[in-house]
Amino acid sequence: MSDEFARLRAIAAGQEADVKRWKYERDGNVMGTIVDFSSMNHQTYGEQQMVIVKLADTGELVSAFLNGWLQEGMRLNKAKVGDRILIKFFGMRPGERFNRFHLEIEKAQP
């Protein structure tokens, strides 16, 4: 379950403007700590699910799109705020219609 006040806390701390939209094709893999879950309404595709991650290497906050396959993986792994995440991006193979990903979740220690 996500922290329902995470976005408001980020705004209060002045971090909201610092959340960068992650683009797998440009930026590659995502590895870090889950900070929040959110959604946005896309004009063409409707509601899109996102995960907010604090990157392991830089500490930068990024918002990464979750396609249906990644959403299901997050659900099956019971991903929560504080868990560590790796979304490995493979792109599309010739003739395919969807990007390929690999998802790893490491649970935060209580």
N, C-alpha and C positions, 0 to 999 in steps of 0.2 A: 504494500500500500504506500502511496506517495504522501509526502508532507503537503497537506492542502494549503499551507501558508508559505511554501518554498519560494514561489514567484514574488509574493509580497515582501518576503525577507530580502530577496535579491534586489528589489527596487529600493528598499530602505537602506541597504548597504551600498547602493550606487552601482550594482553589478548588472542591472538589467540591460543597459545599453551595450555591455561587453559580451553578450551572448552572440556568437557568430553562427550563421547558418552553415552547416557542414554539407559539402557537395562531394559525394563519394568519388565521382569521376575526376574531380579536380584534386581533392584532398586525401583520397585513399582510405586507409583503415582508421577506425576509431578505437582508442584504448584509454581507459581512465576509470573514474568513479561516477556512478549514477548520482546526479544531484536532484533530478525531478523528472516527471513525465508531463507532457502537455499535448495539446492538439491545436491545429489551425484549420481554417476553412479555405480550401483552394477553389478558385472559380470554376475550374474544369473538373477536378477529381473529388470535390466535396471535402468532408472532414478527413484530415491527415494526422496520424499519431506521430509524436516526436518523443525522443528521449534527450534530456539535457545532461551532458557529461562534462566533468572536469578532467581535461586531458592529463594523462600521467606525465608526459614529457615536459609540458609547458605550464600547466595549471590553468590554461585558457578554458573558458566555458563555451561549449558548442552545442547546438541543437541539431540532432541527426534524425532524418526521416526514418520511420519504421514501416516497411512494406508488410503485407499480410504474413509472409513467412517469418519475418523478424518478430512481429507482434506475437505470433503463436509460440515462437521460441522463448520469448520473454515470459509469456504466461506459463509455459511448461516448466521453466526454470524458477518460477516465482520470483522474478527479478524485482528488487526493491531499492529504494534510495539507500545509498551507502555501499551497495554491491559493486564489485569491479566488473567491467565489461570490455570485451573485445568484439568488434564487428569487423571481420575481414572481408574486403571487397574484391571480387574476382571479375566483375563486369559481365558482359554477354559473350557467349560463343556464337560463331556464325550460325544464322538460322534460328536463334532463340529470340524470344520476345521479352524476357525478363533478366535482370541482373542476378548474378549468383553471389551469395554471401555465406560466411561461416560465423556462427555466434557462440561465444563462450561467456559464461557468467560464473564468477567466483563470489560466493556468499560472504558478506561482511561478518566478522566475528562479533558475537554478542558482547 
